[in-house]
Structures are given as structure tokens and as C-alpha cells.
Amino acid sequence: MVIHKGDPDRGSLLLKINLLGPGCQVLSQTRDIDGNLAWLAANKGELMDDYDAHEYVERAVKRDPDLWVVEFEDKNGVNPFGGEIL
């Protein structure tokens, strides 16, 4: 589900992955040193409860209103967009 629509030409992507029980992972789109798609994990890669993940997303959108935010559920925490988590 798209929970925030950003700029269609310049907005970067933030993912909120709900693992349906153990918590949520939040990932920010970036590029690695070679220019390949990669992700930065919020909270040092540790899972957050849904409330904390929501608050993180809200703060990110306030800093960057062009940001796109997509939330989805996956028990295994699989990122459908691929790319390495840095």
C-alpha cells in the first residue's frame, strides 16, 4: 500500500515491511558505490514495533515531502524490490 505519495520525478522510496508479529523493518532507498540499488536499514537493522515504525516514517516525510512511502506485509521480511541492505 502506498502510504505517502512523493514527487513522481525526484522522490526517493522508503519501505515499511510489517513482519506480522515480530515487528517492522524500515528501509530507505539508496545506491551502493557502484550505483546499484541498495537499502539503508533504520534502527541499526533492528525490528521496530508498528508505532515506532510509523513515527519514523512520519519524521522522514516531514524532512522530505517528496518521499514515497510503501508499506507491505511479509512474514519473512522479503523486500520485493531487491537490492542489498547496507
N, C-alpha and C positions, 0 to 999 in steps of 0.2 A: 504494500500500500504506500502510495506517495503521501507523506505527511507534511511536506513543505515543498512548494514549487519555487525553484530559484530561477535565475536568469537562463533562458534557453540556449544562449550562446557562450556564456562565460562561467556559469555556475559549476562549482565542483560538487562532489557527491559524498554524502555521509550515510552510512548504513547502520541501522539498529537491528540486530539479529536477536530475536527472542528465542531462547532455547527451551521454552515451555516448561519451566520448573526451576532449573538451577540458576537462572538469571539471564542477563542480556549482555551482548558484546556490541560495542560501538566502534566502527571503523571509519577512518577518514581517507578519502582518495588522495593518492599522491603518485609520484613516479620514482623509480629507482634510478641509480646512477647512469644506467643505460637508456633511460627514457621509457622503460616498460611500466605498465600499470602495477601499482603496489598499494598497500594499505597501512596506515598507522593505527594501531590499536589504542583506544582510550584506556585510562585507568591502569596503565602498565600491563595491559593484556588480561587483567583480572576481570571476571564477570561482575556486573553490577545488577542490583535489583531494578525492577522496572521503573520505579520512581526516580532513582538516581540517574538511570539512563535517559529518562525523559528530561530531567533537569539539565543534563549535559547537552542534549540536543537543543533545548531552548536557549541556553547560553551561546551555543555555536551559531544559531540562527540570528541572535541579536548582534553578534560580532560580524556576521557575513550574511546579509539578507539575500544574496544571490545563490546561496547554498541550496542544493536539492537534498532532501532527506527521504530515504526509503526505509520502511520498516517491514520486516517479514519474519515468519516463524519457521524454524528448522531445529528439530531436536538435536541434530548433530552439529549445528552451528556452521553449516556449509555456506560459503559465500558464492552465490551463483555467478558473480561477475569475474571470478578468477583473480589471479594476481597473488603475489607473495605478501604475507603480513610481516612488516618490518618491526 
